Amino acid sequence: MRNCREITALVSQGMDKKLSFGERLAIGFHVMMCSHCRNFQSQSQFMRKAARRYTGQLQNRPDKKP
Ligand SMILES: [Zn+2]
């Protein structure tokens, strides 16, 4: 059984790279029982989406076009 520290580290890694099946399974299994890591995971996903939206806006700025 992995502890919260390992799970949050895995969740963070999963934001940057693809996790293995075993790693995703470990996260999924852990967050079923641990609300702390569940919150961390949903916050990370929210931040990731927000960051992506922000980056997309920067790239689509009209004044960047010639
Ligand atoms: Zn946990």
PDB file of the backbone (N, CA, C, O) and the ligand in Angstrom, with CONECT records:
HET     ZN  A 101       1
ATOM      1  N   MET A   1       0.848  -1.213   0.000  1.00  0.00           N
ATOM      2  CA  MET A   1       0.000   0.000   0.000  1.00  0.00           C
ATOM      3  C   MET A   1       0.871   1.245   0.000  1.00  0.00           C
ATOM      4  O   MET A   1       1.773   1.387   0.825  1.00  0.00           O
ATOM      5  N   ARG A   2       0.595   2.134  -0.921  1.00  0.00           N
ATOM      6  CA  ARG A   2       1.374   3.364  -0.990  1.00  0.00           C
ATOM      7  C   ARG A   2       0.809   4.394  -0.016  1.00  0.00           C
ATOM      8  O   ARG A   2      -0.383   4.398   0.291  1.00  0.00           O
ATOM      9  N   ASN A   3       1.692   5.261   0.456  1.00  0.00           N
ATOM     10  CA  ASN A   3       1.215   6.294   1.372  1.00  0.00           C
ATOM     11  C   ASN A   3       0.856   7.570   0.612  1.00  0.00           C
ATOM     12  O   ASN A   3       1.082   7.677  -0.594  1.00  0.00           O
ATOM     13  N   CYS A   4       0.296   8.532   1.338  1.00  0.00           N
ATOM     14  CA  CYS A   4      -0.217   9.752   0.715  1.00  0.00           C
ATOM     15  C   CYS A   4       0.884  10.509  -0.028  1.00  0.00           C
ATOM     16  O   CYS A   4       0.648  11.098  -1.083  1.00  0.00           O
ATOM     17  N   ARG A   5       2.077  10.482   0.536  1.00  0.00           N
ATOM     18  CA  ARG A   5       3.175  11.206  -0.089  1.00  0.00           C
ATOM     19  C   ARG A   5       3.504  10.633  -1.456  1.00  0.00           C
ATOM     20  O   ARG A   5       3.748  11.367  -2.414  1.00  0.00           O
ATOM     21  N   GLU A   6       3.506   9.325  -1.526  1.00  0.00           N
ATOM     22  CA  GLU A   6       3.794   8.673  -2.808  1.00  0.00           C
ATOM     23  C   GLU A   6       2.677   8.934  -3.815  1.00  0.00           C
ATOM     24  O   GLU A   6       2.923   9.141  -5.003  1.00  0.00           O
ATOM     25  N   ILE A   7       1.454   8.919  -3.314  1.00  0.00           N
ATOM     26  CA  ILE A   7       0.319   9.119  -4.215  1.00  0.00           C
ATOM     27  C   ILE A   7       0.300  10.537  -4.762  1.00  0.00           C
ATOM     28  O   ILE A   7       0.098  10.729  -5.961  1.00  0.00           O
ATOM     29  N   THR A   8       0.504  11.528  -3.913  1.00  0.00           N
ATOM     30  CA  THR A   8       0.507  12.903  -4.411  1.00  0.00           C
ATOM     31  C   THR A   8       1.661  13.115  -5.388  1.00  0.00           C
ATOM     32  O   THR A   8       1.525  13.860  -6.359  1.00  0.00           O
ATOM     33  N   ALA A   9       2.798  12.458  -5.133  1.00  0.00           N
ATOM     34  CA  ALA A   9       3.930  12.558  -6.063  1.00  0.00           C
ATOM     35  C   ALA A   9       3.556  11.950  -7.407  1.00  0.00           C
ATOM     36  O   ALA A   9       3.879  12.508  -8.456  1.00  0.00           O
ATOM     37  N   LEU A  10       2.881  10.818  -7.377  1.00  0.00           N
ATOM     38  CA  LEU A  10       2.446  10.171  -8.617  1.00  0.00           C
ATOM     39  C   LEU A  10       1.453  11.039  -9.375  1.00  0.00           C
ATOM     40  O   LEU A  10       1.519  11.156 -10.599  1.00  0.00           O
ATOM     41  N   VAL A  11       0.523  11.651  -8.626  1.00  0.00           N
ATOM     42  CA  VAL A  11      -0.479  12.516  -9.256  1.00  0.00           C
ATOM     43  C   VAL A  11       0.223  13.679  -9.955  1.00  0.00           C
ATOM     44  O   VAL A  11      -0.139  14.044 -11.074  1.00  0.00           O
ATOM     45  N   SER A  12       1.219  14.257  -9.299  1.00  0.00           N
ATOM     46  CA  SER A  12       1.972  15.364  -9.896  1.00  0.00           C
ATOM     47  C   SER A  12       2.696  14.906 -11.152  1.00  0.00           C
ATOM     48  O   SER A  12       2.693  15.600 -12.169  1.00  0.00           O
ATOM     49  N   GLN A  13       3.312  13.738 -11.075  1.00  0.00           N
ATOM     50  CA  GLN A  13       4.016  13.200 -12.241  1.00  0.00           C
ATOM     51  C   GLN A  13       3.046  12.964 -13.393  1.00  0.00           C
ATOM     52  O   GLN A  13       3.367  13.189 -14.560  1.00  0.00           O
ATOM     53  N   GLY A  14       1.852  12.505 -13.030  1.00  0.00           N
ATOM     54  CA  GLY A  14       0.854  12.210 -14.055  1.00  0.00           C
ATOM     55  C   GLY A  14       0.412  13.447 -14.816  1.00  0.00           C
ATOM     56  O   GLY A  14      -0.162  13.334 -15.899  1.00  0.00           O
ATOM     57  N   MET A  15       0.673  14.641 -14.259  1.00  0.00           N
ATOM     58  CA  MET A  15       0.336  15.869 -14.961  1.00  0.00           C
ATOM     59  C   MET A  15       1.306  16.097 -16.119  1.00  0.00           C
ATOM     60  O   MET A  15       0.956  16.735 -17.112  1.00  0.00           O
ATOM     61  N   ASP A  16       2.510  15.581 -15.988  1.00  0.00           N
ATOM     62  CA  ASP A  16       3.552  15.844 -16.995  1.00  0.00           C
ATOM     63  C   ASP A  16       3.781  14.677 -17.938  1.00  0.00           C
ATOM     64  O   ASP A  16       4.097  14.862 -19.113  1.00  0.00           O
ATOM     65  N   LYS A  17       3.618  13.468 -17.406  1.00  0.00           N
ATOM     66  CA  LYS A  17       3.888  12.308 -18.252  1.00  0.00           C
ATOM     67  C   LYS A  17       2.799  11.263 -18.068  1.00  0.00           C
ATOM     68  O   LYS A  17       1.979  11.341 -17.153  1.00  0.00           O
ATOM     69  N   LYS A  18       2.816  10.300 -18.949  1.00  0.00           N
ATOM     70  CA  LYS A  18       1.850   9.223 -18.872  1.00  0.00           C
ATOM     71  C   LYS A  18       2.283   8.233 -17.801  1.00  0.00           C
ATOM     72  O   LYS A  18       3.435   7.801 -17.768  1.00  0.00           O
ATOM     73  N   LEU A  19       1.358   7.883 -16.936  1.00  0.00           N
ATOM     74  CA  LEU A  19       1.685   6.926 -15.882  1.00  0.00           C
ATOM     75  C   LEU A  19       1.415   5.512 -16.365  1.00  0.00           C
ATOM     76  O   LEU A  19       0.613   5.286 -17.270  1.00  0.00           O
ATOM     77  N   SER A  20       2.096   4.577 -15.748  1.00  0.00           N
ATOM     78  CA  SER A  20       1.855   3.178 -16.080  1.00  0.00           C
ATOM     79  C   SER A  20       0.498   2.738 -15.533  1.00  0.00           C
ATOM     80  O   SER A  20      -0.102   3.411 -14.695  1.00  0.00           O
ATOM     81  N   PHE A  21       0.044   1.621 -16.014  1.00  0.00           N
ATOM     82  CA  PHE A  21      -1.249   1.112 -15.549  1.00  0.00           C
ATOM     83  C   PHE A  21      -1.220   0.888 -14.037  1.00  0.00           C
ATOM     84  O   PHE A  21      -2.168   1.228 -13.329  1.00  0.00           O
ATOM     85  N   GLY A  22      -0.120   0.313 -13.556  1.00  0.00           N
ATOM     86  CA  GLY A  22       0.001   0.026 -12.129  1.00  0.00           C
ATOM     87  C   GLY A  22      -0.036   1.295 -11.290  1.00  0.00           C
ATOM     88  O   GLY A  22      -0.622   1.320 -10.207  1.00  0.00           O
ATOM     89  N   GLU A  23       0.602   2.356 -11.806  1.00  0.00           N
ATOM     90  CA  GLU A  23       0.624   3.619 -11.073  1.00  0.00           C
ATOM     91  C   GLU A  23      -0.764   4.246 -11.019  1.00  0.00           C
ATOM     92  O   GLU A  23      -1.196   4.745  -9.980  1.00  0.00           O
ATOM     93  N   ARG A  24      -1.452   4.210 -12.155  1.00  0.00           N
ATOM     94  CA  ARG A  24      -2.808   4.772 -12.184  1.00  0.00           C
ATOM     95  C   ARG A  24      -3.737   3.967 -11.289  1.00  0.00           C
ATOM     96  O   ARG A  24      -4.629   4.512 -10.639  1.00  0.00           O
ATOM     97  N   LEU A  25      -3.514   2.679 -11.269  1.00  0.00           N
ATOM     98  CA  LEU A  25      -4.321   1.808 -10.421  1.00  0.00           C
ATOM     99  C   LEU A  25      -4.092   2.145  -8.947  1.00  0.00           C
ATOM    100  O   LEU A  25      -5.028   2.200  -8.150  1.00  0.00           O
ATOM    101  N   ALA A  26      -2.820   2.369  -8.608  1.00  0.00           N
ATOM    102  CA  ALA A  26      -2.479   2.702  -7.225  1.00  0.00           C
ATOM    103  C   ALA A  26      -3.147   4.010  -6.811  1.00  0.00           C
ATOM    104  O   ALA A  26      -3.655   4.129  -5.696  1.00  0.00           O
ATOM    105  N   ILE A  27      -3.143   4.991  -7.717  1.00  0.00           N
ATOM    106  CA  ILE A  27      -3.787   6.274  -7.419  1.00  0.00           C
ATOM    107  C   ILE A  27      -5.296   6.070  -7.246  1.00  0.00           C
ATOM    108  O   ILE A  27      -5.891   6.519  -6.266  1.00  0.00           O
ATOM    109  N   GLY A  28      -5.891   5.390  -8.210  1.00  0.00           N
ATOM    110  CA  GLY A  28      -7.332   5.180  -8.182  1.00  0.00           C
ATOM    111  C   GLY A  28      -7.780   4.464  -6.925  1.00  0.00           C
ATOM    112  O   GLY A  28      -8.796   4.806  -6.320  1.00  0.00           O
ATOM    113  N   PHE A  29      -7.005   3.469  -6.547  1.00  0.00           N
ATOM    114  CA  PHE A  29      -7.346   2.685  -5.369  1.00  0.00           C
ATOM    115  C   PHE A  29      -7.198   3.531  -4.105  1.00  0.00           C
ATOM    116  O   PHE A  29      -8.020   3.455  -3.192  1.00  0.00           O
ATOM    117  N   HIS A  30      -6.158   4.321  -4.069  1.00  0.00           N
ATOM    118  CA  HIS A  30      -5.886   5.139  -2.885  1.00  0.00           C
ATOM    119  C   HIS A  30      -6.937   6.241  -2.710  1.00  0.00           C
ATOM    120  O   HIS A  30      -7.442   6.449  -1.606  1.00  0.00           O
ATOM    121  N   VAL A  31      -7.265   6.944  -3.797  1.00  0.00           N
ATOM    122  CA  VAL A  31      -8.197   8.064  -3.663  1.00  0.00           C
ATOM    123  C   VAL A  31      -9.615   7.595  -3.332  1.00  0.00           C
ATOM    124  O   VAL A  31     -10.444   8.377  -2.867  1.00  0.00           O
ATOM    125  N   MET A  32      -9.882   6.313  -3.576  1.00  0.00           N
ATOM    126  CA  MET A  32     -11.184   5.784  -3.176  1.00  0.00           C
ATOM    127  C   MET A  32     -11.355   5.861  -1.661  1.00  0.00           C
ATOM    128  O   MET A  32     -12.461   6.038  -1.149  1.00  0.00           O
ATOM    129  N   MET A  33     -10.234   5.723  -0.963  1.00  0.00           N
ATOM    130  CA  MET A  33     -10.293   5.670   0.495  1.00  0.00           C
ATOM    131  C   MET A  33      -9.782   6.934   1.173  1.00  0.00           C
ATOM    132  O   MET A  33     -10.051   7.167   2.352  1.00  0.00           O
ATOM    133  N   CYS A  34      -9.050   7.742   0.429  1.00  0.00           N
ATOM    134  CA  CYS A  34      -8.378   8.880   1.044  1.00  0.00           C
ATOM    135  C   CYS A  34      -8.899  10.185   0.444  1.00  0.00           C
ATOM    136  O   CYS A  34      -8.619  10.496  -0.713  1.00  0.00           O
ATOM    137  N   SER A  35      -9.652  10.941   1.228  1.00  0.00           N
ATOM    138  CA  SER A  35     -10.239  12.174   0.713  1.00  0.00           C
ATOM    139  C   SER A  35      -9.172  13.238   0.488  1.00  0.00           C
ATOM    140  O   SER A  35      -9.321  14.102  -0.376  1.00  0.00           O
ATOM    141  N   HIS A  36      -8.100  13.173   1.264  1.00  0.00           N
ATOM    142  CA  HIS A  36      -7.026  14.155   1.110  1.00  0.00           C
ATOM    143  C   HIS A  36      -6.423  14.064  -0.292  1.00  0.00           C
ATOM    144  O   HIS A  36      -6.262  15.074  -0.977  1.00  0.00           O
ATOM    145  N   CYS A  37      -6.097  12.860  -0.701  1.00  0.00           N
ATOM    146  CA  CYS A  37      -5.495  12.666  -2.015  1.00  0.00           C
ATOM    147  C   CYS A  37      -6.517  12.871  -3.125  1.00  0.00           C
ATOM    148  O   CYS A  37      -6.171  13.291  -4.229  1.00  0.00           O
ATOM    149  N   ARG A  38      -7.763  12.575  -2.827  1.00  0.00           N
ATOM    150  CA  ARG A  38      -8.826  12.820  -3.805  1.00  0.00           C
ATOM    151  C   ARG A  38      -8.914  14.319  -4.097  1.00  0.00           C
ATOM    152  O   ARG A  38      -9.009  14.730  -5.253  1.00  0.00           O
ATOM    153  N   ASN A  39      -8.882  15.121  -3.046  1.00  0.00           N
ATOM    154  CA  ASN A  39      -8.905  16.576  -3.215  1.00  0.00           C
ATOM    155  C   ASN A  39      -7.680  17.052  -3.979  1.00  0.00           C
ATOM    156  O   ASN A  39      -7.772  17.901  -4.866  1.00  0.00           O
ATOM    157  N   PHE A  40      -6.535  16.492  -3.621  1.00  0.00           N
ATOM    158  CA  PHE A  40      -5.301  16.895  -4.284  1.00  0.00           C
ATOM    159  C   PHE A  40      -5.383  16.592  -5.776  1.00  0.00           C
ATOM    160  O   PHE A  40      -4.974  17.396  -6.613  1.00  0.00           O
ATOM    161  N   GLN A  41      -5.913  15.429  -6.085  1.00  0.00           N
ATOM    162  CA  GLN A  41      -6.015  15.020  -7.482  1.00  0.00           C
ATOM    163  C   GLN A  41      -6.962  15.934  -8.258  1.00  0.00           C
ATOM    164  O   GLN A  41      -6.638  16.363  -9.365  1.00  0.00           O
ATOM    165  N   SER A  42      -8.124  16.233  -7.688  1.00  0.00           N
ATOM    166  CA  SER A  42      -9.079  17.068  -8.418  1.00  0.00           C
ATOM    167  C   SER A  42      -8.553  18.494  -8.547  1.00  0.00           C
ATOM    168  O   SER A  42      -8.795  19.158  -9.554  1.00  0.00           O
ATOM    169  N   GLN A  43      -7.837  18.961  -7.535  1.00  0.00           N
ATOM    170  CA  GLN A  43      -7.241  20.300  -7.624  1.00  0.00           C
ATOM    171  C   GLN A  43      -6.172  20.348  -8.701  1.00  0.00           C
ATOM    172  O   GLN A  43      -6.080  21.319  -9.452  1.00  0.00           O
ATOM    173  N   SER A  44      -5.367  19.300  -8.774  1.00  0.00           N
ATOM    174  CA  SER A  44      -4.313  19.243  -9.775  1.00  0.00           C
ATOM    175  C   SER A  44      -4.906  19.248 -11.172  1.00  0.00           C
ATOM    176  O   SER A  44      -4.403  19.923 -12.071  1.00  0.00           O
ATOM    177  N   GLN A  45      -5.978  18.489 -11.346  1.00  0.00           N
ATOM    178  CA  GLN A  45      -6.615  18.428 -12.652  1.00  0.00           C
ATOM    179  C   GLN A  45      -7.220  19.775 -13.011  1.00  0.00           C
ATOM    180  O   GLN A  45      -7.173  20.194 -14.167  1.00  0.00           O
ATOM    181  N   PHE A  46      -7.791  20.455 -12.016  1.00  0.00           N
ATOM    182  CA  PHE A  46      -8.373  21.768 -12.252  1.00  0.00           C
ATOM    183  C   PHE A  46      -7.284  22.769 -12.649  1.00  0.00           C
ATOM    184  O   PHE A  46      -7.455  23.542 -13.591  1.00  0.00           O
ATOM    185  N   MET A  47      -6.168  22.745 -11.920  1.00  0.00           N
ATOM    186  CA  MET A  47      -5.062  23.652 -12.194  1.00  0.00           C
ATOM    187  C   MET A  47      -4.499  23.412 -13.592  1.00  0.00           C
ATOM    188  O   MET A  47      -4.134  24.343 -14.310  1.00  0.00           O
ATOM    189  N   ARG A  48      -4.442  22.142 -13.949  1.00  0.00           N
ATOM    190  CA  ARG A  48      -3.891  21.789 -15.246  1.00  0.00           C
ATOM    191  C   ARG A  48      -4.772  22.336 -16.358  1.00  0.00           C
ATOM    192  O   ARG A  48      -4.279  22.897 -17.337  1.00  0.00           O
ATOM    193  N   LYS A  49      -6.080  22.168 -16.197  1.00  0.00           N
ATOM    194  CA  LYS A  49      -7.018  22.679 -17.192  1.00  0.00           C
ATOM    195  C   LYS A  49      -6.935  24.195 -17.269  1.00  0.00           C
ATOM    196  O   LYS A  49      -6.914  24.767 -18.359  1.00  0.00           O
ATOM    197  N   ALA A  50      -6.887  24.840 -16.117  1.00  0.00           N
ATOM    198  CA  ALA A  50      -6.828  26.295 -16.073  1.00  0.00           C
ATOM    199  C   ALA A  50      -5.546  26.784 -16.735  1.00  0.00           C
ATOM    200  O   ALA A  50      -5.566  27.763 -17.480  1.00  0.00           O
ATOM    201  N   ALA A  51      -4.447  26.116 -16.470  1.00  0.00           N
ATOM    202  CA  ALA A  51      -3.164  26.511 -17.038  1.00  0.00           C
ATOM    203  C   ALA A  51      -3.189  26.340 -18.551  1.00  0.00           C
ATOM    204  O   ALA A  51      -2.668  27.174 -19.291  1.00  0.00           O
ATOM    205  N   ARG A  52      -3.797  25.258 -18.995  1.00  0.00           N
ATOM    206  CA  ARG A  52      -3.855  25.003 -20.426  1.00  0.00           C
ATOM    207  C   ARG A  52      -4.714  26.069 -21.115  1.00  0.00           C
ATOM    208  O   ARG A  52      -4.376  26.547 -22.198  1.00  0.00           O
ATOM    209  N   ARG A  53      -5.824  26.432 -20.473  1.00  0.00           N
ATOM    210  CA  ARG A  53      -6.711  27.433 -21.041  1.00  0.00           C
ATOM    211  C   ARG A  53      -5.962  28.771 -21.136  1.00  0.00           C
ATOM    212  O   ARG A  53      -6.073  29.491 -22.129  1.00  0.00           O
ATOM    213  N   TYR A  54      -5.211  29.080 -20.097  1.00  0.00           N
ATOM    214  CA  TYR A  54      -4.465  30.335 -20.053  1.00  0.00           C
ATOM    215  C   TYR A  54      -3.417  30.357 -21.168  1.00  0.00           C
ATOM    216  O   TYR A  54      -3.269  31.358 -21.868  1.00  0.00           O
ATOM    217  N   THR A  55      -2.699  29.255 -21.325  1.00  0.00           N
ATOM    218  CA  THR A  55      -1.680  29.164 -22.373  1.00  0.00           C
ATOM    219  C   THR A  55      -2.329  29.278 -23.745  1.00  0.00           C
ATOM    220  O   THR A  55      -1.805  29.947 -24.635  1.00  0.00           O
ATOM    221  N   GLY A  56      -3.479  28.616 -23.911  1.00  0.00           N
ATOM    222  CA  GLY A  56      -4.185  28.689 -25.183  1.00  0.00           C
ATOM    223  C   GLY A  56      -4.581  30.109 -25.516  1.00  0.00           C
ATOM    224  O   GLY A  56      -4.506  30.526 -26.672  1.00  0.00           O
ATOM    225  N   GLN A  57      -5.006  30.860 -24.503  1.00  0.00           N
ATOM    226  CA  GLN A  57      -5.391  32.251 -24.725  1.00  0.00           C
ATOM    227  C   GLN A  57      -4.204  33.079 -25.185  1.00  0.00           C
ATOM    228  O   GLN A  57      -4.327  33.942 -26.055  1.00  0.00           O
ATOM    229  N   LEU A  58      -3.054  32.802 -24.589  1.00  0.00           N
ATOM    230  CA  LEU A  58      -1.863  33.550 -24.959  1.00  0.00           C
ATOM    231  C   LEU A  58      -1.498  33.288 -26.417  1.00  0.00           C
ATOM    232  O   LEU A  58      -1.112  34.190 -27.161  1.00  0.00           O
ATOM    233  N   GLN A  59      -1.636  32.001 -26.797  1.00  0.00           N
ATOM    234  CA  GLN A  59      -1.265  31.640 -28.160  1.00  0.00           C
ATOM    235  C   GLN A  59      -2.243  32.185 -29.185  1.00  0.00           C
ATOM    236  O   GLN A  59      -1.884  32.406 -30.341  1.00  0.00           O
ATOM    237  N   ASN A  60      -3.490  32.402 -28.754  1.00  0.00           N
ATOM    238  CA  ASN A  60      -4.505  32.858 -29.692  1.00  0.00           C
ATOM    239  C   ASN A  60      -4.694  34.375 -29.665  1.00  0.00           C
ATOM    240  O   ASN A  60      -5.662  34.897 -30.219  1.00  0.00           O
ATOM    241  N   ARG A  61      -3.793  35.053 -29.039  1.00  0.00           N
ATOM    242  CA  ARG A  61      -3.935  36.501 -28.964  1.00  0.00           C
ATOM    243  C   ARG A  61      -3.865  37.110 -30.356  1.00  0.00           C
ATOM    244  O   ARG A  61      -2.936  36.847 -31.120  1.00  0.00           O
ATOM    245  N   PRO A  62      -4.855  37.919 -30.671  1.00  0.00           N
ATOM    246  CA  PRO A  62      -4.935  38.483 -32.023  1.00  0.00           C
ATOM    247  C   PRO A  62      -3.721  39.346 -32.370  1.00  0.00           C
ATOM    248  O   PRO A  62      -3.306  39.401 -33.528  1.00  0.00           O
ATOM    249  N   ASP A  63      -3.155  40.018 -31.369  1.00  0.00           N
ATOM    250  CA  ASP A  63      -2.049  40.925 -31.685  1.00  0.00           C
ATOM    251  C   ASP A  63      -0.738  40.178 -31.983  1.00  0.00           C
ATOM    252  O   ASP A  63       0.281  40.784 -32.313  1.00  0.00           O
ATOM    253  N   LYS A  64      -0.801  38.834 -31.854  1.00  0.00           N
ATOM    254  CA  LYS A  64       0.395  38.055 -32.189  1.00  0.00           C
ATOM    255  C   LYS A  64       0.476  37.798 -33.693  1.00  0.00           C
ATOM    256  O   LYS A  64       1.539  37.487 -34.230  1.00  0.00           O
ATOM    257  N   LYS A  65      -0.660  37.934 -34.352  1.00  0.00           N
ATOM    258  CA  LYS A  65      -0.683  37.688 -35.786  1.00  0.00           C
ATOM    259  C   LYS A  65      -0.058  38.881 -36.527  1.00  0.00           C
ATOM    260  O   LYS A  65      -0.131  40.013 -36.050  1.00  0.00           O
ATOM    261  N   PRO A  66       0.534  38.635 -37.649  1.00  0.00           N
ATOM    262  CA  PRO A  66       1.190  39.721 -38.420  1.00  0.00           C
ATOM    263  C   PRO A  66       0.179  40.691 -39.043  1.00  0.00           C
ATOM    264  O   PRO A  66       0.572  41.646 -39.713  1.00  0.00           O
TER     265      PRO A  66
HETATM  266 ZN    ZN A 101      -3.854   9.731   0.670  1.00  0.00          ZN2+
END
